[in-house]
Amino acid sequence: MTLSVIVTAYRSESTLQACVERLRQDPAVRQILVADCSERAPAVPVEVRRFPTPTPVPVMRWAMLDAVSEPVVACLEGRCVPEHGWGDAIAAAHAAHPEAPAIGGAVGIAAGARWMDAAVWLCEYAAFAPPLTETNVPDISGAHLSYKTVALHEQRELLATGAWETRLHLAWRAQGRRLRTIPAQVIFRNAMSFSDFAQQRFQYGREYAAARCRGPRRFMYAALSPALPFLLTARTGVAARRADRTGTFLRCLPGVFFFHAIWSAGELLGYCFGSSGKQHIY
């Protein structure tokens, strides 16, 4: 099998350049599609489809689907660089598991990362830190996705709404279809400031809650929201321990708890008042 790769980007030109260069060197990658909504067009050696600022990641991602030419389409973010041999690992996994509509991999962080970069990584990707095993899973990381192209086309009605991948995965799980992970990884390189990430956590937390529940149960979830920072921080610690990153977690613990608290405040607002109705990207 061969791959098309959709890379969505926003204010990440240097890492996007490294990502595209690595993909150009990968023999399994036959097509690279870049979608960007930065204020300034990035200088990369492939064609870039430009979107207005801001355009959410899933809107850009699914807008590229009609241009996909290969039987497998991988979706990366412009702040992640795949490791050597990544494309072959993704292609081999899809060939070995024709029943799996989606296969994801690990999201690592470079050694010696700054405090802020490590805190962002822990909040966003600790659950998908390497090493990952090759197994069936309930979900995969939004920063390291791959799909059978035909499976995505079957969900065009849902994708046309600009839905995040979590709703897509839930739809497949409801059908009894299983997702998988493999050990292959991409390396995350943060480009967000403290204030940018705090805003991202708040807004995405609100939108998550608004999409998750609209009925009377939302008041129950809202009442439980004050406990979320403690639960999320504990989960992050467990994930960090599994990945042998306990030292990194302890070093970043105050920031991790703060950012989880910001997310929880966003969830509370989303349950009580719904979506903000605005488009966001960070």
URMOSUL-V614268 format. One record per residue. N is the residue number from 1. PHI is phi in radians with two decimals (none if undefined). BURIAL is 1 if it has 24 or more other ideal C-beta (glycine too) atoms within 12 Angstrom, else 0. D_CENTER is the distance of its C-alpha to the mean C-alpha in Angstrom with 1 decimal. Layout:
N|PHI|BURIAL|D_CENTER + N|PHI|BURIAL|D_CENTER
//
This chain:
1|none|1|23.3 + 2|-2.14|1|21.9 + 3|-2.07|1|18.5 + 4|-1.71|1|17.4 + 5|-2.21|1|14.3 + 6|-1.72|1|12.6 + 7|-2.00|1|11.3 + 8|-1.73|1|10.4 + 9|-2.47|1|11.9 + 10|-2.73|1|13.5 + 11|0.87|1|16.1 + 12|-2.47|1|15.0 + 13|-1.04|1|17.9 + 14|-1.15|0|19.0 + 15|-1.25|1|15.7 + 16|-1.05|1|15.2 + 17|-1.05|1|18.8 + 18|-1.14|1|18.2 + 19|-1.09|1|15.3 + 20|-1.12|1|17.5 + 21|-1.10|0|20.5 + 22|-1.12|1|19.0 + 23|-1.13|1|18.1 + 24|-1.16|0|21.6 + 25|-1.52|0|23.1 + 26|-1.58|1|21.4 + 27|-1.15|0|24.0 + 28|-1.40|1|21.8 + 29|-1.59|1|19.9 + 30|-1.77|0|22.3 + 31|-2.60|1|20.4 + 32|-2.10|1|18.0 + 33|-2.05|1|16.9 + 34|-1.90|1|15.7 + 35|-2.06|1|15.0 + 36|-2.42|1|15.6 + 37|-2.20|1|16.8 + 38|-1.16|1|18.1 + 39|-1.13|0|21.7 + 40|-2.11|0|22.9 + 41|-1.12|0|22.2 + 42|-1.29|1|20.7 + 43|-1.63|0|23.2 + 44|-2.29|1|21.8 + 45|-1.44|0|24.0 + 46|-2.40|1|22.4 + 47|-1.18|0|22.6 + 48|-2.05|1|20.1 + 49|-1.57|1|19.8 + 50|-1.64|0|20.1 + 51|-2.17|1|19.0 + 52|-1.10|0|20.6 + 53|-1.64|0|19.3 + 54|-1.68|0|17.3 + 55|-2.18|1|15.4 + 56|-1.04|1|12.2 + 57|-0.94|1|9.2 + 58|-1.12|1|9.9 + 59|-1.13|1|13.5 + 60|-1.11|1|13.4 + 61|-1.04|1|11.4 + 62|-1.30|1|13.8 + 63|-1.15|1|16.7 + 64|-1.51|1|16.6 + 65|-1.06|1|17.2 + 66|-1.11|0|20.9 + 67|-1.53|0|21.1 + 68|-1.18|1|19.6 + 69|-1.97|0|22.5 + 70|-1.84|1|21.4 + 71|-1.21|1|21.2 + 72|-2.16|1|17.7 + 73|-2.12|1|14.8 + 74|-1.72|1|11.8 + 75|-2.16|1|8.8 + 76|-2.12|1|7.6 + 77|-1.86|1|7.2 + 78|-1.16|1|10.7 + 79|-1.77|1|10.4 + 80|-2.21|1|10.0 + 81|-2.08|1|13.2 + 82|-1.24|1|13.8 + 83|-1.34|1|16.8 + 84|-1.09|0|20.1 + 85|1.43|0|20.5 + 86|-1.06|1|16.9 + 87|-1.08|1|17.8 + 88|-1.08|1|20.7 + 89|-1.14|1|18.9 + 90|-1.13|1|16.4 + 91|-1.09|1|19.5 + 92|-1.12|0|21.7 + 93|-1.14|1|19.4 + 94|-1.19|1|19.4 + 95|-1.16|0|23.1 + 96|-1.34|0|23.8 + 97|-2.29|1|22.0 + 98|-1.12|0|22.9 + 99|-1.40|0|22.4 + 100|-1.56|1|18.6 + 101|-1.28|1|16.8 + 102|-2.44|1|13.3 + 103|-2.35|1|12.9 + 104|-2.13|1|10.0 + 105|-2.29|1|10.8 + 106|-1.43|1|10.8 + 107|-2.13|1|9.3 + 108|-1.75|1|12.6 + 109|-2.35|1|14.3 + 110|-1.15|0|17.5 + 111|-1.08|0|20.8 + 112|1.34|0|22.5 + 113|-1.11|0|19.5 + 114|-1.13|0|20.8 + 115|-0.96|0|20.7 + 116|-1.11|1|18.4 + 117|-1.09|1|15.8 + 118|-1.17|1|16.2 + 119|-1.13|1|16.0 + 120|-1.07|1|12.7 + 121|-1.06|1|11.3 + 122|-1.08|1|13.1 + 123|-1.17|1|11.9 + 124|-1.59|1|8.2 + 125|-2.29|1|8.2 + 126|-1.00|1|11.9 + 127|-1.14|1|11.6 + 128|-2.05|1|10.2 + 129|-1.21|1|12.6 + 130|-1.24|1|15.1 + 131|-1.52|0|17.4 + 132|-1.81|1|15.8 + 133|-1.64|0|18.4 + 134|-1.53|0|18.8 + 135|-2.82|0|19.0 + 136|-1.32|0|18.2 + 137|-2.45|1|15.5 + 138|-1.32|0|14.7 + 139|-2.77|1|10.9 + 140|-2.31|1|8.3 + 141|-1.21|1|4.9 + 142|-1.19|1|2.2 + 143|-1.64|1|2.9 + 144|-2.57|1|6.1 + 145|-2.11|1|7.6 + 146|-2.59|1|11.2 + 147|-2.35|1|13.7 + 148|-1.30|1|17.4 + 149|-1.01|1|18.2 + 150|-1.11|0|20.9 + 151|-1.16|1|18.7 + 152|-1.17|1|16.7 + 153|-1.09|0|20.0 + 154|-1.17|0|21.2 + 155|-1.93|1|18.7 + 156|-1.06|0|19.5 + 157|-1.10|0|21.0 + 158|-1.19|1|17.9 + 159|-1.13|1|15.7 + 160|-1.11|0|18.5 + 161|-1.44|0|17.9 + 162|1.36|1|14.5 + 163|-1.18|1|12.9 + 164|-1.17|1|9.3 + 165|-1.07|1|8.3 + 166|-1.07|1|9.5 + 167|-1.20|1|12.9 + 168|-1.11|1|13.0 + 169|-1.15|1|12.6 + 170|-1.10|0|15.2 + 171|-1.10|1|17.5 + 172|-1.18|1|17.6 + 173|-1.09|0|18.2 + 174|-1.13|0|21.0 + 175|-1.51|0|22.5 + 176|1.44|0|22.6 + 177|-1.62|1|20.2 + 178|-1.79|0|18.3 + 179|-1.68|1|14.9 + 180|-2.38|1|15.1 + 181|-2.07|1|13.8 + 182|-2.36|1|15.6 + 183|-1.20|1|16.3 + 184|-0.90|1|15.2 + 185|-2.37|1|12.9 + 186|-2.04|1|11.4 + 187|-1.84|1|12.5 + 188|-1.45|1|10.7 + 189|-2.19|1|13.1 + 190|-1.20|1|13.1 + 191|-2.30|1|14.8 + 192|-1.67|1|14.9 + 193|-1.43|0|18.2 + 194|-1.00|0|19.1 + 195|-1.20|0|19.9 + 196|-1.06|0|16.8 + 197|-1.21|1|14.5 + 198|-1.07|1|17.0 + 199|-1.13|1|16.9 + 200|-1.07|1|13.2 + 201|-1.06|1|13.4 + 202|-1.15|1|16.5 + 203|-1.17|1|15.5 + 204|-1.21|1|12.2 + 205|-1.09|1|14.3 + 206|-1.13|1|17.0 + 207|-1.17|1|15.1 + 208|-1.06|1|13.6 + 209|-1.13|1|17.3 + 210|-1.10|1|18.8 + 211|-1.39|1|17.0 + 212|-1.25|1|17.5 + 213|-2.67|0|21.3 + 214|-2.08|0|24.0 + 215|-1.54|0|27.1 + 216|-1.06|0|29.3 + 217|-1.08|0|26.9 + 218|-1.08|1|24.9 + 219|-1.26|0|27.9 + 220|-1.15|0|27.6 + 221|-1.09|1|23.9 + 222|-1.07|1|24.9 + 223|-1.14|0|27.7 + 224|-1.52|0|25.5 + 225|-0.99|1|23.1 + 226|-1.05|0|25.2 + 227|-1.47|0|24.5 + 228|-1.05|1|20.7 + 229|-0.98|1|20.6 + 230|-1.25|0|22.7 + 231|-1.15|0|20.8 + 232|-1.13|1|17.3 + 233|-1.15|1|19.0 + 234|-1.10|0|20.8 + 235|-1.08|0|17.8 + 236|-1.10|1|16.2 + 237|-1.09|1|19.6 + 238|-1.09|0|19.9 + 239|-1.12|1|16.6 + 240|-1.13|1|17.9 + 241|-1.13|0|21.2 + 242|-1.03|0|20.0 + 243|-1.56|1|18.5 + 244|1.05|0|21.7 + 245|-2.11|1|20.2 + 246|-1.05|0|22.5 + 247|-1.06|0|24.2 + 248|-1.10|1|21.0 + 249|-1.08|1|20.3 + 250|-1.13|0|23.9 + 251|-1.12|0|24.0 + 252|-1.79|1|21.1 + 253|-0.93|1|22.1 + 254|-1.04|0|23.5 + 255|-1.19|1|20.4 + 256|-1.05|1|18.0 + 257|-1.10|1|20.4 + 258|-1.07|1|20.8 + 259|-1.18|1|17.1 + 260|-1.19|1|16.9 + 261|-1.14|1|20.1 + 262|-1.10|1|18.8 + 263|-1.02|1|16.0 + 264|-1.11|1|18.9 + 265|-1.12|1|21.1 + 266|-1.12|1|18.7 + 267|-1.04|1|18.5 + 268|-0.99|1|22.3 + 269|-1.14|1|22.7 + 270|-1.12|1|20.6 + 271|-1.18|1|22.7 + 272|-1.40|0|25.9 + 273|-2.19|0|25.5 + 274|1.43|0|22.6 + 275|-1.21|1|20.2 + 276|-1.30|0|21.2 + 277|1.34|0|21.3 + 278|-1.94|0|19.9 + 279|-1.57|0|17.1 + 280|-2.37|1|14.8 + 281|-2.67|1|12.5 + 282|-2.38|1|12.4
//
